[in-house]
Amino acid sequence: MAFNPDIHFASADCQQWHCTIHQRDEPTEGYRLCAECGHMFGTPEELIAETFRLDTVAYIEGWTKNPPREQDPEKIHACPHCTHDF
């Protein structure tokens, strides 16, 4: 089966590159792949941006008292989508 970037349910054909957070297939090459949810962060900047965005939501919603901050991508040790360690 071919790579499918559209939203769809995972199947045996695409399980190896399917992101369960976004329900679509992710590129197979990039900066960092989460082995749990399958999300591929294409660049260090994308990982930083997603971590900052989700930390901001958590802070605004009151789920954490820690304000969001810019981070070194090498110091981000967990997927910001599913919190599984890299």
Chimera marker file (.cmm) of the C-alpha trace (Angstrom):
<marker_set name="trace">
<marker id="1" x="0.000" y="0.000" z="0.000" r="1" g="1" b="0" radius="0.5"/>
<marker id="2" x="1.186" y="3.518" z="-0.735" r="1" g="1" b="0" radius="0.5"/>
<marker id="3" x="1.830" y="6.299" z="1.756" r="1" g="1" b="0" radius="0.5"/>
<marker id="4" x="-1.457" y="8.051" z="2.584" r="1" g="1" b="0" radius="0.5"/>
<marker id="5" x="-1.182" y="11.567" z="4.098" r="1" g="1" b="0" radius="0.5"/>
<marker id="6" x="-4.985" y="11.871" z="4.434" r="1" g="1" b="0" radius="0.5"/>
<marker id="7" x="-6.763" y="11.208" z="7.728" r="1" g="1" b="0" radius="0.5"/>
<marker id="8" x="-7.694" y="7.514" z="7.979" r="1" g="1" b="0" radius="0.5"/>
<marker id="9" x="-7.743" y="4.577" z="10.360" r="1" g="1" b="0" radius="0.5"/>
<marker id="10" x="-4.569" y="2.543" z="10.671" r="1" g="1" b="0" radius="0.5"/>
<marker id="11" x="-4.386" y="-0.774" z="8.894" r="1" g="1" b="0" radius="0.5"/>
<marker id="12" x="-1.797" y="-3.534" z="8.740" r="1" g="1" b="0" radius="0.5"/>
<marker id="13" x="-0.571" y="-1.971" z="5.481" r="1" g="1" b="0" radius="0.5"/>
<marker id="14" x="0.353" y="1.395" z="7.002" r="1" g="1" b="0" radius="0.5"/>
<marker id="15" x="0.891" y="0.598" z="10.692" r="1" g="1" b="0" radius="0.5"/>
<marker id="16" x="4.662" y="1.133" z="10.451" r="1" g="1" b="0" radius="0.5"/>
<marker id="17" x="4.301" y="4.827" z="9.537" r="1" g="1" b="0" radius="0.5"/>
<marker id="18" x="0.833" y="5.715" z="10.872" r="1" g="1" b="0" radius="0.5"/>
<marker id="19" x="0.593" y="8.476" z="13.510" r="1" g="1" b="0" radius="0.5"/>
<marker id="20" x="-2.140" y="7.575" z="16.000" r="1" g="1" b="0" radius="0.5"/>
<marker id="21" x="-2.345" y="11.160" z="17.246" r="1" g="1" b="0" radius="0.5"/>
<marker id="22" x="-3.153" y="12.711" z="13.856" r="1" g="1" b="0" radius="0.5"/>
<marker id="23" x="-4.587" y="9.535" z="12.224" r="1" g="1" b="0" radius="0.5"/>
<marker id="24" x="-2.505" y="9.849" z="9.075" r="1" g="1" b="0" radius="0.5"/>
<marker id="25" x="0.693" y="8.419" z="7.709" r="1" g="1" b="0" radius="0.5"/>
<marker id="26" x="3.882" y="10.287" z="8.576" r="1" g="1" b="0" radius="0.5"/>
<marker id="27" x="7.068" y="10.608" z="6.504" r="1" g="1" b="0" radius="0.5"/>
<marker id="28" x="9.540" y="7.836" z="7.253" r="1" g="1" b="0" radius="0.5"/>
<marker id="29" x="12.518" y="10.156" z="7.584" r="1" g="1" b="0" radius="0.5"/>
<marker id="30" x="12.956" y="13.192" z="9.776" r="1" g="1" b="0" radius="0.5"/>
<marker id="31" x="14.507" y="14.508" z="12.966" r="1" g="1" b="0" radius="0.5"/>
<marker id="32" x="12.825" y="12.326" z="15.589" r="1" g="1" b="0" radius="0.5"/>
<marker id="33" x="10.158" y="9.609" z="15.567" r="1" g="1" b="0" radius="0.5"/>
<marker id="34" x="7.986" y="8.710" z="18.537" r="1" g="1" b="0" radius="0.5"/>
<marker id="35" x="7.925" y="4.916" z="18.759" r="1" g="1" b="0" radius="0.5"/>
<marker id="36" x="4.648" y="4.993" z="20.716" r="1" g="1" b="0" radius="0.5"/>
<marker id="37" x="2.292" y="7.219" z="18.688" r="1" g="1" b="0" radius="0.5"/>
<marker id="38" x="4.244" y="7.203" z="15.418" r="1" g="1" b="0" radius="0.5"/>
<marker id="39" x="4.497" y="10.970" z="15.016" r="1" g="1" b="0" radius="0.5"/>
<marker id="40" x="7.536" y="12.095" z="13.034" r="1" g="1" b="0" radius="0.5"/>
<marker id="41" x="9.035" y="15.467" z="13.919" r="1" g="1" b="0" radius="0.5"/>
<marker id="42" x="10.623" y="16.576" z="10.667" r="1" g="1" b="0" radius="0.5"/>
<marker id="43" x="13.056" y="19.091" z="12.139" r="1" g="1" b="0" radius="0.5"/>
<marker id="44" x="14.352" y="20.150" z="15.571" r="1" g="1" b="0" radius="0.5"/>
<marker id="45" x="12.365" y="23.381" z="15.129" r="1" g="1" b="0" radius="0.5"/>
<marker id="46" x="9.141" y="21.418" z="14.651" r="1" g="1" b="0" radius="0.5"/>
<marker id="47" x="9.772" y="19.478" z="17.863" r="1" g="1" b="0" radius="0.5"/>
<marker id="48" x="10.443" y="22.717" z="19.764" r="1" g="1" b="0" radius="0.5"/>
<marker id="49" x="7.341" y="24.415" z="18.308" r="1" g="1" b="0" radius="0.5"/>
<marker id="50" x="5.015" y="21.505" z="19.136" r="1" g="1" b="0" radius="0.5"/>
<marker id="51" x="6.423" y="21.174" z="22.651" r="1" g="1" b="0" radius="0.5"/>
<marker id="52" x="6.046" y="24.934" z="23.239" r="1" g="1" b="0" radius="0.5"/>
<marker id="53" x="2.494" y="24.954" z="21.800" r="1" g="1" b="0" radius="0.5"/>
<marker id="54" x="1.305" y="22.049" z="23.935" r="1" g="1" b="0" radius="0.5"/>
<marker id="55" x="3.064" y="23.380" z="27.054" r="1" g="1" b="0" radius="0.5"/>
<marker id="56" x="1.232" y="26.679" z="26.481" r="1" g="1" b="0" radius="0.5"/>
<marker id="57" x="-2.131" y="24.903" z="26.292" r="1" g="1" b="0" radius="0.5"/>
<marker id="58" x="-1.365" y="22.961" z="29.488" r="1" g="1" b="0" radius="0.5"/>
<marker id="59" x="-0.409" y="26.189" z="31.281" r="1" g="1" b="0" radius="0.5"/>
<marker id="60" x="-3.495" y="28.126" z="30.102" r="1" g="1" b="0" radius="0.5"/>
<marker id="61" x="-5.828" y="25.247" z="31.028" r="1" g="1" b="0" radius="0.5"/>
<marker id="62" x="-4.254" y="25.025" z="34.475" r="1" g="1" b="0" radius="0.5"/>
<marker id="63" x="-2.920" y="21.492" z="34.002" r="1" g="1" b="0" radius="0.5"/>
<marker id="64" x="0.527" y="22.692" z="35.042" r="1" g="1" b="0" radius="0.5"/>
<marker id="65" x="1.931" y="25.640" z="36.975" r="1" g="1" b="0" radius="0.5"/>
<marker id="66" x="5.097" y="25.696" z="34.867" r="1" g="1" b="0" radius="0.5"/>
<marker id="67" x="5.010" y="28.372" z="32.169" r="1" g="1" b="0" radius="0.5"/>
<marker id="68" x="6.109" y="27.282" z="28.693" r="1" g="1" b="0" radius="0.5"/>
<marker id="69" x="9.664" y="28.039" z="27.663" r="1" g="1" b="0" radius="0.5"/>
<marker id="70" x="11.863" y="27.568" z="24.656" r="1" g="1" b="0" radius="0.5"/>
<marker id="71" x="13.906" y="24.404" z="24.856" r="1" g="1" b="0" radius="0.5"/>
<marker id="72" x="16.944" y="22.776" z="23.369" r="1" g="1" b="0" radius="0.5"/>
<marker id="73" x="15.591" y="19.940" z="21.184" r="1" g="1" b="0" radius="0.5"/>
<marker id="74" x="18.272" y="17.605" z="22.521" r="1" g="1" b="0" radius="0.5"/>
<marker id="75" x="16.830" y="18.111" z="26.027" r="1" g="1" b="0" radius="0.5"/>
<marker id="76" x="13.287" y="17.146" z="25.019" r="1" g="1" b="0" radius="0.5"/>
<marker id="77" x="13.101" y="13.516" z="26.061" r="1" g="1" b="0" radius="0.5"/>
<marker id="78" x="9.387" y="12.803" z="25.560" r="1" g="1" b="0" radius="0.5"/>
<marker id="79" x="6.898" y="13.189" z="22.735" r="1" g="1" b="0" radius="0.5"/>
<marker id="80" x="4.788" y="16.306" z="23.371" r="1" g="1" b="0" radius="0.5"/>
<marker id="81" x="1.752" y="14.523" z="21.880" r="1" g="1" b="0" radius="0.5"/>
<marker id="82" x="1.653" y="11.267" z="23.858" r="1" g="1" b="0" radius="0.5"/>
<marker id="83" x="4.394" y="11.851" z="26.508" r="1" g="1" b="0" radius="0.5"/>
<marker id="84" x="6.179" y="8.601" z="25.590" r="1" g="1" b="0" radius="0.5"/>
<marker id="85" x="9.954" y="8.842" z="25.948" r="1" g="1" b="0" radius="0.5"/>
<marker id="86" x="12.014" y="8.977" z="22.747" r="1" g="1" b="0" radius="0.5"/>
<link id1="1" id2="2" r="1" g="1" b="0" radius="0.2"/>
<link id1="2" id2="3" r="1" g="1" b="0" radius="0.2"/>
<link id1="3" id2="4" r="1" g="1" b="0" radius="0.2"/>
<link id1="4" id2="5" r="1" g="1" b="0" radius="0.2"/>
<link id1="5" id2="6" r="1" g="1" b="0" radius="0.2"/>
<link id1="6" id2="7" r="1" g="1" b="0" radius="0.2"/>
<link id1="7" id2="8" r="1" g="1" b="0" radius="0.2"/>
<link id1="8" id2="9" r="1" g="1" b="0" radius="0.2"/>
<link id1="9" id2="10" r="1" g="1" b="0" radius="0.2"/>
<link id1="10" id2="11" r="1" g="1" b="0" radius="0.2"/>
<link id1="11" id2="12" r="1" g="1" b="0" radius="0.2"/>
<link id1="12" id2="13" r="1" g="1" b="0" radius="0.2"/>
<link id1="13" id2="14" r="1" g="1" b="0" radius="0.2"/>
<link id1="14" id2="15" r="1" g="1" b="0" radius="0.2"/>
<link id1="15" id2="16" r="1" g="1" b="0" radius="0.2"/>
<link id1="16" id2="17" r="1" g="1" b="0" radius="0.2"/>
<link id1="17" id2="18" r="1" g="1" b="0" radius="0.2"/>
<link id1="18" id2="19" r="1" g="1" b="0" radius="0.2"/>
<link id1="19" id2="20" r="1" g="1" b="0" radius="0.2"/>
<link id1="20" id2="21" r="1" g="1" b="0" radius="0.2"/>
<link id1="21" id2="22" r="1" g="1" b="0" radius="0.2"/>
<link id1="22" id2="23" r="1" g="1" b="0" radius="0.2"/>
<link id1="23" id2="24" r="1" g="1" b="0" radius="0.2"/>
<link id1="24" id2="25" r="1" g="1" b="0" radius="0.2"/>
<link id1="25" id2="26" r="1" g="1" b="0" radius="0.2"/>
<link id1="26" id2="27" r="1" g="1" b="0" radius="0.2"/>
<link id1="27" id2="28" r="1" g="1" b="0" radius="0.2"/>
<link id1="28" id2="29" r="1" g="1" b="0" radius="0.2"/>
<link id1="29" id2="30" r="1" g="1" b="0" radius="0.2"/>
<link id1="30" id2="31" r="1" g="1" b="0" radius="0.2"/>
<link id1="31" id2="32" r="1" g="1" b="0" radius="0.2"/>
<link id1="32" id2="33" r="1" g="1" b="0" radius="0.2"/>
<link id1="33" id2="34" r="1" g="1" b="0" radius="0.2"/>
<link id1="34" id2="35" r="1" g="1" b="0" radius="0.2"/>
<link id1="35" id2="36" r="1" g="1" b="0" radius="0.2"/>
<link id1="36" id2="37" r="1" g="1" b="0" radius="0.2"/>
<link id1="37" id2="38" r="1" g="1" b="0" radius="0.2"/>
<link id1="38" id2="39" r="1" g="1" b="0" radius="0.2"/>
<link id1="39" id2="40" r="1" g="1" b="0" radius="0.2"/>
<link id1="40" id2="41" r="1" g="1" b="0" radius="0.2"/>
<link id1="41" id2="42" r="1" g="1" b="0" radius="0.2"/>
<link id1="42" id2="43" r="1" g="1" b="0" radius="0.2"/>
<link id1="43" id2="44" r="1" g="1" b="0" radius="0.2"/>
<link id1="44" id2="45" r="1" g="1" b="0" radius="0.2"/>
<link id1="45" id2="46" r="1" g="1" b="0" radius="0.2"/>
<link id1="46" id2="47" r="1" g="1" b="0" radius="0.2"/>
<link id1="47" id2="48" r="1" g="1" b="0" radius="0.2"/>
<link id1="48" id2="49" r="1" g="1" b="0" radius="0.2"/>
<link id1="49" id2="50" r="1" g="1" b="0" radius="0.2"/>
<link id1="50" id2="51" r="1" g="1" b="0" radius="0.2"/>
<link id1="51" id2="52" r="1" g="1" b="0" radius="0.2"/>
<link id1="52" id2="53" r="1" g="1" b="0" radius="0.2"/>
<link id1="53" id2="54" r="1" g="1" b="0" radius="0.2"/>
<link id1="54" id2="55" r="1" g="1" b="0" radius="0.2"/>
<link id1="55" id2="56" r="1" g="1" b="0" radius="0.2"/>
<link id1="56" id2="57" r="1" g="1" b="0" radius="0.2"/>
<link id1="57" id2="58" r="1" g="1" b="0" radius="0.2"/>
<link id1="58" id2="59" r="1" g="1" b="0" radius="0.2"/>
<link id1="59" id2="60" r="1" g="1" b="0" radius="0.2"/>
<link id1="60" id2="61" r="1" g="1" b="0" radius="0.2"/>
<link id1="61" id2="62" r="1" g="1" b="0" radius="0.2"/>
<link id1="62" id2="63" r="1" g="1" b="0" radius="0.2"/>
<link id1="63" id2="64" r="1" g="1" b="0" radius="0.2"/>
<link id1="64" id2="65" r="1" g="1" b="0" radius="0.2"/>
<link id1="65" id2="66" r="1" g="1" b="0" radius="0.2"/>
<link id1="66" id2="67" r="1" g="1" b="0" radius="0.2"/>
<link id1="67" id2="68" r="1" g="1" b="0" radius="0.2"/>
<link id1="68" id2="69" r="1" g="1" b="0" radius="0.2"/>
<link id1="69" id2="70" r="1" g="1" b="0" radius="0.2"/>
<link id1="70" id2="71" r="1" g="1" b="0" radius="0.2"/>
<link id1="71" id2="72" r="1" g="1" b="0" radius="0.2"/>
<link id1="72" id2="73" r="1" g="1" b="0" radius="0.2"/>
<link id1="73" id2="74" r="1" g="1" b="0" radius="0.2"/>
<link id1="74" id2="75" r="1" g="1" b="0" radius="0.2"/>
<link id1="75" id2="76" r="1" g="1" b="0" radius="0.2"/>
<link id1="76" id2="77" r="1" g="1" b="0" radius="0.2"/>
<link id1="77" id2="78" r="1" g="1" b="0" radius="0.2"/>
<link id1="78" id2="79" r="1" g="1" b="0" radius="0.2"/>
<link id1="79" id2="80" r="1" g="1" b="0" radius="0.2"/>
<link id1="80" id2="81" r="1" g="1" b="0" radius="0.2"/>
<link id1="81" id2="82" r="1" g="1" b="0" radius="0.2"/>
<link id1="82" id2="83" r="1" g="1" b="0" radius="0.2"/>
<link id1="83" id2="84" r="1" g="1" b="0" radius="0.2"/>
<link id1="84" id2="85" r="1" g="1" b="0" radius="0.2"/>
<link id1="85" id2="86" r="1" g="1" b="0" radius="0.2"/>
</marker_set>
